[in-house]
Amino acid sequence: MSETFKALVVEKDDAGTSAAVKDLTLADLPEGEVTVAVEYSTVNYKDGLCIGPGGGLVRNYPHVPGIDFAGTVETSSDDRYKPGDKVVLTGWRVGEAHWGGYTQKARVRADWLVPLPDGLTTRQAMAVGTAGFTSMLAVQALEDHGFKAGPILVTGAAGGVGSVAVALLSALGQEVAAVTGRPDQEDYLRGLGASQIVPRADLAETVKRPLESETWGGCVDAVGGDMLARVLGQMQYGASVAAVGLAGGAGLPATVIPFLLRGVNLLGIDSVMQPYENRVRAWSRIAEILPMDKLEGMVVPATLGDLPKLGADILKGQVRGRVVVDVNA
């Protein structure tokens, strides 16, 4: 049990929290049935919160952040997984309540894992990551409720969830309208498949009228708050909004009028504790329909040593696309 490996460790003392790459041993790992040689992880908004000085999502220190990872099983006491199996993990508060993916070795409960589907490498799986997995859950929810005619709106389109949602919807043949506050992202979003760019300012005003012109045939909302309230009043009759994120706040300054008079469906998407069958379905569909060339165009490579700065950058909204962390680089 003396084998050493690298991990990003967040510690806390009277002066606050600090994050640094350190050597750990297998004996340091938390309990679990499966030990995984981690190959890749990602950077998400929650990771920024865990790494940052506030540490609001972390209750126990020392802590290893990283809310997802993909790698190869090394040891397992569960018959479902054998050494050499490729696996992916998202959710279950990994990287928050349980040590996560910013490490070369991880030990987790077998129930939290999903076999990596055929057609995806571990690097590609983390180019998708929790953000892309959440996007697939949102797109599946819209599919299950039926797309309406007209563009499908994606808010926060240049972020991790939004980027993959644009690519997935485009791959399914939908017309996609991408919302962004940065004009320099237009070429990037059109490259992912967006046919229309909507300036964030057009949707940033607070709601003045509960109903506006019927515009959107569906929506993946990765922002929430005032923008979600504004979008609800612009949905076509019977259209659905799959709400994913809280970057704009947890409040919803809307009325029931869009739901009563237009039959709008508000679909809440939570990627944390999805049943096994839902996780397998989502990952299988990602492998089936997500264009790998577009996926590669979203990737920003990183190492463990880059993470303290990246954690701060993502909280400032300065990270575009999918940051893939090669934990062995």
C-alpha positions in Angstrom: 0.0 0.0 0.0 3.0 2.3 -0.3 2.6 3.2 -4.0 2.7 6.9 -4.4 0.8 9.0 -7.0 0.0 12.7 -7.6 -3.2 14.5 -6.7 -4.4 18.0 -6.3 -5.1 18.3 -2.6 -7.1 21.2 -1.0 -6.4 21.8 2.6 -7.9 24.3 5.1 -6.4 26.0 8.2 -7.1 29.2 10.1 -5.8 31.3 7.2 -8.2 29.7 4.7 -7.9 27.1 2.0 -5.0 26.3 -0.3 -4.6 23.9 -3.2 -1.4 22.2 -4.3 -0.3 19.0 -6.2 1.0 16.5 -3.6 2.1 12.9 -3.3 -0.4 10.4 -1.8 -0.4 6.7 -1.2 -3.2 4.1 -1.8 -3.7 4.1 2.0 -4.8 7.7 1.8 -7.8 6.9 -0.5 -11.4 6.8 0.9 -13.3 3.5 1.0 -14.9 1.9 -2.0 -15.2 -1.4 -3.9 -13.3 -0.2 -7.1 -9.8 1.4 -7.5 -9.4 3.2 -10.8 -6.2 4.4 -12.5 -7.6 7.8 -13.5 -6.5 9.1 -16.9 -8.6 12.2 -17.4 -10.9 14.6 -15.5 -12.5 18.0 -16.4 -13.0 21.4 -14.9 -16.5 22.4 -14.1 -18.1 25.3 -12.1 -18.4 23.2 -9.0 -14.7 22.4 -9.2 -13.9 26.1 -9.1 -15.9 26.4 -5.9 -14.1 23.5 -4.3 -10.7 24.8 -5.3 -11.4 28.4 -4.4 -10.8 30.2 -1.1 -14.4 29.8 -0.1 -14.6 26.1 -0.3 -18.3 26.2 0.1 -19.1 22.7 -1.3 -16.4 20.9 0.7 -17.1 19.8 4.3 -14.1 17.6 5.1 -10.4 18.4 4.5 -8.0 17.4 3.1 -10.0 17.1 -0.1 -9.3 16.1 -3.7 -11.7 17.9 -6.1 -12.8 16.9 -9.6 -16.5 16.0 -10.1 -15.9 13.4 -12.8 -13.2 11.1 -14.2 -12.5 8.3 -16.7 -9.9 5.6 -16.5 -9.1 1.9 -16.1 -10.1 -0.4 -13.3 -7.1 -1.6 -11.3 -8.8 -3.6 -8.5 -12.4 -4.5 -7.8 -14.3 -6.5 -5.2 -17.5 -6.1 -7.3 -18.2 -8.7 -10.0 -19.5 -6.0 -12.4 -16.0 -4.6 -12.9 -12.7 -6.4 -13.7 -9.2 -5.1 -13.9 -8.7 -3.5 -17.3 -12.3 -2.3 -17.7 -12.7 1.2 -19.0 -15.1 3.2 -16.8 -16.5 6.7 -16.4 -17.9 8.4 -13.4 -20.1 11.5 -13.0 -22.3 12.6 -10.1 -22.9 11.2 -6.7 -21.1 14.3 -5.2 -17.7 12.9 -6.2 -15.3 15.8 -5.8 -17.5 17.4 -3.2 -18.4 14.9 -0.4 -16.1 12.2 -1.7 -12.6 12.5 -3.2 -12.8 13.1 -6.9 -10.9 13.0 -10.2 -8.0 15.3 -9.7 -5.8 12.4 -8.9 -3.9 9.5 -10.6 -5.7 7.0 -8.4 -9.3 7.0 -7.2 -11.4 4.6 -5.0 -15.2 4.7 -5.3 -18.3 2.7 -4.9 -19.0 0.4 -7.8 -22.6 1.7 -8.1 -21.3 5.1 -9.1 -19.4 3.8 -12.2 -20.7 3.3 -15.8 -18.8 1.1 -18.3 -17.3 3.3 -21.0 -19.4 2.8 -24.1 -17.9 1.5 -27.4 -16.7 4.3 -29.6 -15.5 6.6 -26.8 -12.0 6.9 -25.5 -11.4 8.0 -21.9 -10.1 11.3 -23.2 -13.3 11.8 -25.3 -15.4 10.8 -22.4 -13.9 13.6 -20.4 -14.2 16.0 -23.3 -17.9 15.3 -22.8 -17.6 15.1 -19.0 -20.3 16.0 -16.5 -21.3 19.1 -18.5 -21.8 17.0 -21.7 -23.5 14.2 -19.8 -25.9 16.8 -18.3 -26.4 18.3 -21.8 -27.4 14.8 -23.1 -29.9 14.4 -20.2 -31.4 17.8 -21.2 -31.6 17.0 -24.9 -33.2 13.6 -24.1 -35.8 15.3 -21.9 -36.7 17.7 -24.8 -36.9 14.7 -27.2 -39.1 12.8 -24.8 -41.5 15.8 -24.6 -41.3 16.6 -28.4 -39.5 19.4 -30.2 -41.7 22.1 -31.6 -41.2 23.8 -35.0 -38.6 26.5 -34.9 -35.2 27.1 -33.4 -34.1 25.4 -30.2 -32.5 28.0 -27.9 -29.4 27.2 -25.8 -28.4 29.8 -23.2 -24.9 30.0 -21.8 -23.9 28.4 -25.1 -20.2 29.0 -24.9 -19.9 27.1 -21.6 -19.4 23.4 -21.1 -23.1 22.4 -20.9 -24.1 24.8 -23.7 -21.3 23.9 -26.1 -22.2 20.2 -26.0 -25.9 21.0 -26.2 -25.4 23.0 -29.4 -23.4 20.1 -31.0 -25.9 17.4 -29.9 -29.0 19.3 -31.1 -27.3 20.2 -34.4 -26.3 16.5 -34.8 -30.0 15.6 -34.3 -31.0 17.9 -37.2 -32.4 20.8 -35.1 -32.0 24.4 -35.9 -30.1 25.9 -32.9 -30.0 29.5 -31.6 -27.1 30.0 -29.3 -27.0 32.7 -26.6 -23.7 34.4 -25.7 -22.5 37.6 -24.3 -19.2 37.5 -26.3 -19.2 38.4 -30.0 -15.8 36.7 -30.4 -17.5 33.3 -29.7 -19.7 33.4 -32.8 -17.3 31.5 -35.1 -16.8 28.9 -32.3 -20.6 28.4 -31.8 -21.3 28.3 -35.6 -18.6 25.6 -35.8 -20.5 23.5 -33.3 -23.7 23.8 -35.4 -25.5 26.9 -34.3 -27.4 28.6 -37.1 -28.3 31.7 -35.2 -26.4 33.8 -32.5 -28.5 35.6 -29.9 -26.8 38.4 -28.0 -27.1 37.8 -24.3 -28.3 41.4 -23.9 -31.5 40.5 -25.8 -32.5 38.2 -23.0 -30.9 39.9 -20.0 -33.7 42.3 -19.2 -36.0 41.4 -16.4 -39.5 40.2 -17.4 -41.8 43.1 -18.4 -44.6 41.0 -19.9 -45.3 37.4 -18.9 -45.9 36.4 -22.5 -44.0 37.6 -25.6 -44.0 36.4 -29.2 -43.8 32.6 -29.6 -40.2 32.2 -30.8 -38.5 29.0 -29.5 -39.4 25.4 -30.1 -37.5 24.3 -27.1 -34.7 25.4 -24.8 -31.7 24.1 -22.9 -31.2 26.7 -20.3 -27.8 26.6 -18.6 -28.1 30.0 -16.8 -31.4 30.2 -14.8 -32.5 33.4 -13.0 -33.8 36.3 -14.9 -32.8 34.9 -18.3 -34.9 31.7 -17.7 -37.9 33.8 -16.6 -37.6 35.8 -19.8 -37.2 32.7 -22.0 -40.4 31.1 -20.6 -42.5 33.9 -22.0 -41.0 33.4 -25.5 -41.7 29.6 -25.8 -44.0 28.2 -28.4 -47.2 26.6 -27.2 -46.5 23.3 -25.6 -42.7 23.7 -25.9 -40.3 22.5 -23.2 -37.4 24.2 -21.3 -34.8 21.8 -19.9 -33.3 23.8 -17.0 -29.7 22.8 -16.1 -27.8 25.6 -14.4 -27.9 28.2 -11.6 -25.3 30.6 -12.8 -27.9 33.3 -13.0 -29.3 32.5 -9.5 -31.8 30.2 -8.0 -34.6 32.7 -8.0 -37.2 32.6 -10.8 -39.0 36.0 -11.2 -41.7 34.5 -13.4 -45.5 34.0 -13.2 -47.5 30.9 -13.9 -48.9 32.4 -17.1 -46.5 30.7 -19.5 -47.4 27.4 -18.0 -51.2 28.0 -17.9 -51.8 29.8 -21.1 -49.1 28.3 -23.3 -48.6 24.9 -21.7 -44.9 25.4 -21.4 -43.0 22.5 -19.7 -40.2 23.3 -17.3 -38.0 20.2 -17.0 -35.5 20.2 -14.2 -32.3 18.3 -15.0 -30.1 17.0 -12.2 -27.0 14.9 -13.1 -25.9 14.0 -9.6 -28.0 11.0 -8.7 -29.3 9.6 -12.0 -30.4 6.0 -12.0 -27.9 3.6 -13.6 -30.2 3.0 -16.6 -30.4 6.7 -17.3 -26.6 7.1 -17.1 -26.0 4.1 -19.5 -28.6 5.5 -21.9 -27.1 9.0 -21.9 -23.5 7.8 -22.4 -24.5 5.4 -25.2 -26.4 8.1 -27.1 -23.4 10.5 -26.7 -21.1 7.9 -28.2 -23.7 7.3 -31.0 -24.6 10.9 -32.1 -22.0 13.4 -30.9 -19.7 14.4 -33.7 -16.2 13.7 -32.5 -14.6 16.4 -34.7 -16.8 19.0 -33.0 -16.0 17.5 -29.7 -12.3 17.8 -30.3 -12.8 21.5 -31.2 -14.1 22.2 -27.7 -11.2 20.7 -25.8 -8.8 22.9 -23.8 -5.9 20.6 -22.4 -4.7 21.0 -18.9 -2.6 19.4 -16.2 -2.9 19.0 -12.4 -0.6 21.9 -12.0 -2.9 24.2 -14.0 -5.9 23.6 -11.8 -5.6 26.3 -9.1 -5.7 29.0 -11.8 -8.3 27.3 -13.9 -10.5 26.9 -10.8 -10.4 30.7 -10.4 -10.9 31.4 -14.1 -14.1 29.3 -14.4 -15.7 31.2 -11.5 -15.0 34.4 -13.5 -16.7 33.1 -16.6 -13.3 33.0 -18.5 -13.3 29.4 -19.5 -14.7 28.3 -22.9 -15.6 24.8 -24.0 -14.4 21.7 -22.3 -11.2 21.7 -20.2 -9.8 18.2 -20.2 -7.3 17.4 -17.4 -4.6 14.8 -18.2 -3.8 13.8 -14.6 -0.6 11.9 -15.7 0.9 14.7 -17.8 
